[in-house]
Each structure stands twice: as structure tokens, then as C-alpha cells.
Amino acid sequence: MPPRRDQSPTPSTPANPTRSRRRRRSRRQRFALPSLPSLASLPRPSLQDLGRAGLLLLGSVIGGSLLGLVWRNPDPGSLSSTVTSAAGLAVKPSRPITVLLIGLDAESLGEGANQAAPAGRANADALMLVRVNPKGPLQVLNLPIEAAVTLPGESHPIGLGGVYQRGGAALTAEVVRELTGLEPPRPDRYLVLSRSAMRRIVDAVGGLEISPPRVMRYRDKAQKYSIDLQSGLQRLDGRQVEQLLRFRDPGLGESSRRRDHQLVQTGLRERFGRPDQLLLLPDLLRSLQGQVETNLTAAESLSLLAAGLDDPRPIQFATLPLRRPPNPEPPLEDLGLDAADLKAKPSPTAGLWQLEPLPPGKAIWAGS
């Protein structure tokens, strides 16, 4: 009897059901996601790996979020020969920009050994936050490299200048952000200078007129390096400026170097702002490619120079306050010992100072 028209014919059973199921499984396996290991089973990244990853992330996220919003980038190669003032270099940024400046104690980027004692990979020999305000004076906050900081997972503090050795510019920026209370994404940009790059900049502007506050003489036989500068106003070339920056007054220590850094920064700003130097700035920026580490483009650099050089007011300098750390060890005489009875053993906190916390509500930048 034929089937009724409102009934569907029963599908036929496949001749080989096992083969059909195998075919369906192979399709599922082809498009299935691989199984992922648990977080606990993954190897724990080192601070160096985190620093490198953070540096890439910092540069890409910050660079992508600000381009087009803060700067309207001109072509640095199209600078007019009629530029006679800093304002003509480029369009200024639309808001204040904070740049973390890191000066290394190594001759060049990526150098395996620094020029310091004890020898090792490069440290930050100078740290500062530079705030370029298109509607205000240039501001520089010196960050003491001898300030004690304790990194996560470490039991002993290290100097702030040693953070760069652990995680590069990314980790340094993160620690500085924490110490100063800046809100992300500040610092907006970073710039890492080696000693050779610093000398090139000074020589490119024809040297600096600086008055060292005292006679500076020092000789380090281990590093084969010597300092020999006279006091009084004089023109210093790149190598002499390096001597000024590296000299530590025996009675003042690192604070004397921060004072001398201010002399150099003031001298550089004066030279950069001269009409005969303004037209040379694009070539100087190009010549530094590969010798500095930064996430600033050439156009952004010109924009910051336009804002930082156009305001006639002096640079406003400030320094994070420090206090001497307490001595946790009792005097030797209280222990009935003499210094000769003890084997010399350097303390992990030797030479480190404590940062004074900023008062509640006090901004790190004057007038902000």
C-alpha cells in the first residue's frame, strides 16, 4: 500500500554507521580549539621578560591612544628656513605632556657593562620627569636615584636608579608612577640617553656656557676615567659636560650632581632656543636615531621643543624630598665589639635614602 501524501518517507539507514560517525568526529576535531594549560602549569615570567613586554605594551598603547588627539604631526623634514622662534618649529601639544628622562651610566644602548662601580648592566645614572606645558613654564622634577624602593618579590630594597637594570624603561616608569602618584598613562613618553648620545647633543649645539661651582678633580684607575674641570664661566664640550655630570662632591654626594644637572639643562635650553640652532634641530633628532631609546616620534619631539622653548620663563626645578634611613644595627661598642673583630660585609641598604611622602593633596607640579 503506497504511503499517504502527508507522511514523510522514513530516511534510509546508512550502510556503514561507524564510518559516518568517524567522518563527523573528524570535522569537529578539525575546527575544535586546542586544550589550554592551566595558569599554574605555565612557567613564571622573569622580571626582565615582564619589563620587555611592558615596554612594548607601554609604547603601543600610549602611542596609539595619544596620536591625533594631542599632536597634529607635521613633517619634520618640511621645516621652513624662515623659522626664527621656537613657536615656528611645530604645533604645540594641546595639553601638558610628561616625559620620563633616563640617563644611563653606560656608553651606549644595550652595552653589556656599565661605567660604574660595581660593574654590571646599565643603571639609571639620572632620572627626571619633564613636564612640557604649552601654556606654562617648563618644569623638571628630579628623582633621586639613591632613593630606596622594594620591588615585588624581593626582600631587600634597591636604589631607584637600579630599577632600569631589572626591567628597563617600562618598569622604571611604573615605579616612578607609583612614587609620584601620577595617573596612567603618565608618564606619557620616555627617553633613554646613553653617555655617548648626551655628548653628541652637546657638541651638536656648539658646547655649553656653564660655570662649574668648584674645581672638580677625580681619577678612577679601575675605569680609566678622570675628571679635571676648573671653576668659573667657560664653554664646555661634550666630554667636559660628561665630567661635570659624573662628578660627586665628597661632602654633598648625589645632591651635588642634581645641582649640576640643572646647570646643564638650563644651558641646553638656552642653546636650543637660539635662532641659529632652531633650524638644526630636525637634523639633530635624525642623527640620534638608534642612539636613544624612546617612544617619541620626531614630530612629537619637535612639538615638545616648540612648547618647552617658547616660554621665556626659567625652568622650574623641584626634587622629591629625602630623609636619611634609620640605622637598624646597634653601635659596635654596645655589642662589646671592635671594628677589627668584624669581617667587612656591605649592608644591602648602604647608601640608600628614604623618600619623604608627599603631604595629602599636594601636587608634584607647582601650579597644577
N, C-alpha and C positions, 0 to 999 in steps of 0.2 A: 504494500500500500504506500503511495507516494506521500512525502511529508506535507503538512499544512503550510500555507504560504506565510503565516505569522510565526512560524517556528524557524529558528536559525539552524542550519545544519551543524552537527557536532564536529568540532575540528578534529582532524585526524591525529592520532598519536604518532610522534616522530619515531622513525625506525630505530634510532640509536640515541636514547635519552642521555646516556653518560657522555657522549661526545658533545651534545648540545650544552649540558651544564659546564663542561670544561671550557667551551667557547665563551660562555657568559662570564666565567671567572677570569679568563684571560683579559677580556675587555675591562673588567673592574680593576684588575691589577695594573693595567696599563695607565689608568688615569688616577689611581689612588695616591695620596700623599705618603711619603716615607715616614716611618715612625721616628719621632724626635727623642733624643736622650733627655733625661731629667736634668734640671739645673744642678742638682747635687753631684751628678756624674761628670759635669763639664769641668775642664781644667780652669783653675782660678787665674785670671789675667794678672800680670805683674803691674806695678805702678808705672813702669816705663811704657807698657802696652796701653794702659789706660791714658797715659799722658799723650801718646801719639794719636790715639783715637779721638781723645778730647780735642786735640789741636785741630784735627781735620773737621770735627763737628763744629767747633767754635768758629772756624773760618767760614765754613759753608753756610751755617745758619745765620750768623751775624751779617756776613756779606750779602746773602740773599735777601735778608729782611730789610736792610737799610738802603741798598742801591735803588735809586729812583725816588726814594722818599726823603732822604736827607740831602743828597747831592744830585745836581744835574751835571753830568760828566761832560766837560769839553774835551777836545782833542789836545793833549799836551804838546803835540808837535806843531800846532797851529798858533802858538803864542805870537802875538803881534810884536813887531820890532819897535813899536811906539810905546810900549808899556813903560811907564815911568813911576808907578806906585804899586804897592803890594795889592791893592784892590783890583788891579787890572790883570792879575795872574789867572784868576778863575772865579767862578761863582762861589760865594761863601756857603757853608752848610747852613741849613735852616734852623738848627738848634745846637747847643753846646755838645761837643764831641770829646770823649775822654780816651786818651791813648796811653797804654802801659808801655813805658820805655825801659828796656832791659839792656844794660851794658855788660858785656861778658868779660871775664878775665882770661880769655883765650885770644890767640892771634887771628883766628878765622873761624867761620861757622863749621861745625862738625869736627873740629880738631880733637884728637883723642886725648890730649893732655893740655891742661891749662897752664898759665904762667903765675902760679901761686904756690904757697906752702900751706898744707901739704899738697903735693901734686895729685892731680886726678882729672876727671872730666870737667868741662866748663861750668863755672858758677856765675851767678849774677853778681858782678862787682859794683853795680849801681842800679838802683830801682827807683822809678818815679812815675807818678801819674801826671800827665799833662792834660789840662782842660783847656780846649780851644773854644772860646765863646765868641760867636760873631757879633755880639752886642756888648762885650765887656773885655776886660784885660786878660792877657794870657796868665794862667795860673799853673803852678808846679807844686805838687805835693811830694816831698822826699820821703821814701820808705826805707827805714834803717835796715840794712842788710844784716846787722848783728842782733836784730830782734828775735827772740826765741819763739818758735812755733813747733807744735807737735802734730805730725801727720797721722791720719787714721792708721791703726795697726802698728804704730811704733811706740816704744816705751820711753825713749829719750827725745827731748826737743833738739831741733837743729836751727841754725841761723836762717833767717828769711832768704838770704842770698843763696843758700844751698838747695832751695826748693826747685830751682831750674834744673839742677843736676838730676833730680828724681823724676820730673815729669814735664820738662820743657816749659814753653810759654803757656800752654793750656793749664797746667797745674798751678803755675805761678799766678796766672790771672784769677783762678778760683780762690787761692789763698788770700790774695790781695782783696778780692771782692768781700771775702768773709771778714777780714781785719778792718776794712774801712766802712762796711755797711752799705756798699753800693748795691743797687738793684740790677739784676740781669736786664739787658745784655751788657751792661757796663762792666769793665772797660770795653768801649765799642771797638777798638782796634788795638793792635800791639805792634811793636817794632823792636827787633833784637839787633843790637850793634856789636860787632866784634871790634877789637882794638885797631885792626888794620882799616876797617871801614871808618872809624872815627878819625884816624889820621888823614884819610883821603878827603873827608869832608872839610877838615880844617885847611888842608893845603889847597883845596879847590877854591876856597874863598880868599886865598892870599894870606892866610895866617890870621891870628887874633891879637889885638892890642889888649894886654892883660897886665895887671900889677900884682905879682905874687906877694903875699903878705909878709914873707920872710925868706931868708936864704934856705934853699932846700937841697940837702946833700944826703945821699944814701947809696950804699953799694951792697948788692946781693951777689955773692960769688957763686952760689948754687945755681941761680937763674942766669948768671952772667948779665946782670942788668944794673945800671947805675942811674942816679938822678943827680943833676947838677944845675940848679937854677939860682939866679940872683933875684933879689927883691927889687921892687920898683917897676914903673910902667915900661913895657917893652913889647915888641912884636914876637910872638911865639909861633913856630911852625908846628906841623902835626906831631912830630916826635917830642917836642918840648911840651906841648899841651898834654900829651900822654903822661909825661913825667909829672906834671902838675896834678893830674887826676889820680895818679897812683901814690903820691906821697902822703904819708900819715904823720902828722905832728905827734911826736912822742908824748906830749902832755895832753893832747886832745883826742887822739885816736880817730875813729871814723867820723866824728862830728867835724873835724877839720877838713876831711875830704868832701863832705857835703857842702861846706862853705866854698871850697874851691870849685866844685861842680857848678855852683851858682854863677861864679865868675865866668866860666866857660859858656854856660847857657846864655848869659847876658851878652857876651862877646859875639857869639854866633848869631843871635837875633839882630844885633847891630849890623853885622856884615851882610846877612841875608837881605836886610831891608834897603841896602844901598842901591840906587838906580842901576849902576853898572853891574850889579850882581843878580838882579831880578831876572834878566834875560838868560842867565846861565843856569838857572835852577832846573829847567827841564832836562838839560844835558847832564847835570849832576845826578838827578834822580835815575836817569837811564844808566849812568856809569856804575851805580850802586847795585844794579840787578845782579843777583847771585852772591852778593857780599853781605846782604842783610836778610833777615827772616821777618816777614810781615804779611798781614792780610790787607794792607792798604794798596790800592791801585795808584798809578802815577797821577791820575786825575784827582783822586781824593787827596793825595799828598799836596798837590798844588792848591786845592780848595782850603785845606787846613793852613797852609802857609799864607794864603791870602788873608784869612781871618786873624791868624796869630801875629802877622807882621803889620797889619793895617792900623791896629790900635796903638796910639802913641804912648800910652801909659806904661810904666815899668812892669816887669814880670812880678807877679805876686807869689812869693815863695812861702812855703809852710813845711813843717816836718812833723810826723807823728811823734808824740812825746814818749820818752823812755824813762824808766826808773831802774836802778841797779837791783839785780835779783838778790834775795837774801842768801846768806851763806849757810847751807844746810849742815856743814860739818863743824863740830866744835873746835876751838883752838887747840893746837898740839899740846900746849902746856897744861890744858885741862885734862888731857889724857895721860900726862906724865911721860910724853914722848918728845924726842928731838927730831928736827927735820932730817938729820942724818940717819935716823933709825928707820925711816920710811923709804921704800923704793919709789922712785918717781913714777907716778901714774896719772896721766892727764884726766881731768874731770870731763864728762860728756857735756857739761853745761858751761865750761870755761869760755869766757869772752862773750857770753850771751846776756842780753838785757831783756827786761820785761816791758811790753808795751803798756802805756797808761791807757785805760779805757776812755773813750770819748764820753763827756758828760751827756746825759739824756737830752735828746732834742738838738744837740749841737751838730751842725753840718761840717763836713770836712772841707768844704769850699767856702771861703768868705763871700758873703752876699748871695748865697744860693739857698 
